Amino acid sequence: MLLSAVPPLMLKTEANPGGLPIEVFDGIRNSTFDNRTQFYKELAIPFLGYNRPGAKASQGVVDSFWLQGMIGGLKGQLDRIKQFSKPTSPRT
């Protein structure tokens, strides 16, 4: 658990032109909500870097990644996506 963690802004904004378009986060959010088990199965290979040339995937590691995704609560996962994809308010 991370308390008071401040994730990096990954959304493309005027202040962060190298970020990702909101549509990317909408897709992640929809995939997580609609079919979370398939989302984590498909995410495992690129997330773990097994899509690199010459990389040898360990099925045990892939299965563990999937299991960790499935053990996590859906609300927390959706909240995390929201935190990475929304601009933070400037502090006053």
Residue frames relative to the residue before (quaternion, step in Angstrom):
aa qw qx qy qz dx dy dz
M 1.0000 0.0000 0.0000 0.0000 0.00 0.00 0.00
L 0.1858 -0.7534 0.6216 0.1067 3.52 -1.00 0.87
L 0.1468 -0.7844 0.5984 0.0714 3.54 -0.70 1.05
S 0.8496 0.0386 -0.0780 0.5201 3.51 -0.87 1.02
A 0.2947 0.7526 -0.5324 0.2517 3.56 1.07 0.67
V 0.2099 -0.7541 0.6088 0.1289 3.54 -1.08 0.72
P 0.2154 -0.7994 0.5451 0.1319 3.59 -0.22 1.23
P 0.5556 -0.5870 0.4487 0.3813 3.56 -1.14 0.45
L 0.4750 -0.6377 0.5169 0.3171 3.55 -1.13 0.60
M 0.1283 -0.8138 0.5651 0.0447 3.55 -0.68 1.08
L 0.5267 0.6454 -0.3914 0.3910 3.57 1.32 -0.13
K 0.4516 -0.6588 0.5283 0.2880 3.55 -1.06 0.76
T 0.1092 0.7644 -0.6233 0.1237 3.54 -0.76 1.13
E 0.7012 -0.4149 0.3428 0.4676 3.55 -1.28 -0.02
A 0.7105 0.4413 -0.2481 0.4888 3.57 0.99 -0.84
N 0.7669 0.2312 -0.1312 0.5841 3.60 1.25 -0.38
P 0.0465 -0.8612 0.5058 0.0176 3.60 0.53 1.14
G 0.6513 0.5175 -0.3167 0.4557 3.59 1.20 -0.33
G 0.4818 0.6949 -0.4169 0.3334 3.57 1.30 0.04
L 0.5864 -0.5751 0.4466 0.3550 3.54 -1.35 -0.02
P 0.5434 -0.6116 0.4547 0.3520 3.60 -1.06 0.65
I 0.6324 -0.5580 0.3874 0.3724 3.57 -1.14 0.65
E 0.5782 0.6035 -0.3746 0.4014 3.61 1.12 -0.59
V 0.5924 0.5564 -0.3663 0.4530 3.59 1.11 -0.61
F 0.6932 0.4630 -0.2743 0.4794 3.58 0.90 -0.92
D 0.6010 0.5421 -0.3576 0.4659 3.59 1.09 -0.65
G 0.6480 0.5162 -0.3113 0.4655 3.58 1.02 -0.80
I 0.6473 0.5040 -0.3126 0.4789 3.57 0.97 -0.85
R 0.6509 0.5198 -0.3070 0.4604 3.56 0.94 -0.93
N 0.6848 0.4850 -0.2869 0.4621 3.59 0.86 -0.96
S 0.6585 0.5050 -0.3130 0.4619 3.58 0.94 -0.85
T 0.6468 0.5117 -0.3163 0.4687 3.57 0.99 -0.81
F 0.7001 0.4660 -0.2729 0.4671 3.58 0.90 -0.88
D 0.7367 0.4608 -0.2422 0.4317 3.58 0.81 -1.03
N 0.8071 -0.0557 0.0937 0.5802 3.61 0.91 -0.87
R 0.1250 -0.8578 0.4962 0.0487 3.52 0.55 1.24
T 0.6417 0.5380 -0.3439 0.4249 3.60 0.93 -0.79
Q 0.6776 0.4676 -0.2936 0.4859 3.60 0.95 -0.82
F 0.5968 0.5733 -0.3583 0.4321 3.58 1.04 -0.75
Y 0.7185 0.4373 -0.2664 0.4707 3.60 0.79 -0.97
K 0.5918 0.5427 -0.3751 0.4632 3.61 1.10 -0.54
E 0.7098 0.4518 -0.2597 0.4739 3.60 0.90 -0.90
L 0.6606 0.5221 -0.3050 0.4450 3.59 1.08 -0.67
A 0.5545 0.6663 -0.3870 0.3142 3.58 1.05 -0.73
I 0.6950 0.5004 -0.3027 0.4182 3.61 0.71 -1.01
P 0.7305 0.3893 -0.2783 0.4873 3.67 0.68 -0.89
F 0.6214 0.5541 -0.3544 0.4257 3.61 0.99 -0.75
L 0.7321 0.4156 -0.2238 0.4911 3.57 0.98 -0.85
G 0.5081 -0.6812 0.4005 0.3427 3.58 1.30 -0.04
Y 0.4265 0.7220 -0.4525 0.3035 3.56 1.24 0.28
N 0.5814 0.5697 -0.3789 0.4403 3.59 1.25 0.02
R 0.4893 0.6536 -0.4327 0.3824 3.61 1.27 0.06
P 0.5919 -0.5713 0.4187 0.3846 3.58 -1.07 0.63
G 0.8235 0.2279 -0.1886 0.4840 3.56 -0.90 0.96
A 0.5198 0.6351 -0.4279 0.3785 3.61 1.22 -0.18
K 0.2060 -0.7636 0.6022 0.1083 3.55 -1.02 0.86
A 0.3223 -0.7750 0.5183 0.1637 3.53 -0.48 1.23
S 0.2624 -0.7101 0.6320 0.1661 3.52 -1.15 0.75
Q 0.4037 -0.7323 0.4905 0.2454 3.58 -0.54 1.13
G 0.6114 0.5579 -0.3482 0.4401 3.59 1.08 -0.66
V 0.6626 0.4865 -0.3005 0.4838 3.58 0.98 -0.85
V 0.6311 0.5225 -0.3270 0.4709 3.60 1.00 -0.83
D 0.6679 0.4958 -0.2986 0.4679 3.59 0.91 -0.90
S 0.6389 0.5240 -0.3230 0.4615 3.58 1.03 -0.77
F 0.6203 0.5337 -0.3327 0.4687 3.59 1.01 -0.83
W 0.6570 0.5090 -0.3057 0.4646 3.58 0.90 -0.98
L 0.6648 0.5152 -0.3068 0.4455 3.58 0.87 -0.95
Q 0.6449 0.5154 -0.3280 0.4593 3.59 0.95 -0.81
G 0.6419 0.5171 -0.3183 0.4683 3.57 1.05 -0.75
M 0.6916 0.4768 -0.2795 0.4650 3.56 1.01 -0.80
I 0.6242 0.5358 -0.3418 0.4543 3.59 1.12 -0.58
G 0.6075 0.5735 -0.3521 0.4220 3.59 1.07 -0.70
G 0.5102 -0.6502 0.4744 0.3032 3.55 -1.11 0.64
L 0.5649 -0.6325 0.4210 0.3218 3.55 -0.99 0.90
K 0.6537 0.5174 -0.3328 0.4407 3.61 0.86 -0.88
G 0.6621 0.5040 -0.3068 0.4621 3.60 0.91 -0.87
Q 0.6479 0.5114 -0.3188 0.4658 3.57 1.01 -0.77
L 0.6671 0.4814 -0.3039 0.4804 3.59 0.94 -0.82
D 0.6244 0.5291 -0.3328 0.4684 3.59 1.06 -0.72
R 0.6309 0.5356 -0.3279 0.4557 3.60 1.02 -0.79
I 0.6373 0.5167 -0.3237 0.4713 3.58 0.96 -0.86
K 0.6404 0.5303 -0.3186 0.4551 3.56 0.99 -0.85
Q 0.6658 0.5154 -0.3092 0.4421 3.60 0.93 -0.86
F 0.6853 0.4720 -0.2860 0.4751 3.58 1.03 -0.72
S 0.7727 0.3801 -0.1800 0.4754 3.58 1.16 -0.45
K 0.6663 0.4498 -0.3406 0.4876 3.58 1.10 0.45
P 0.4860 -0.6446 0.4924 0.3252 3.54 -0.99 0.74
T 0.3990 -0.6971 0.5359 0.2603 3.55 -1.04 0.70
S 0.5118 -0.6272 0.4872 0.3275 3.54 -1.17 0.55
P 0.4886 -0.6403 0.4865 0.3385 3.58 -0.98 0.71
R 0.4506 -0.6839 0.4992 0.2829 3.55 -1.00 0.76
T 0.2620 -0.7683 0.5667 0.1409 3.51 -1.06 0.78
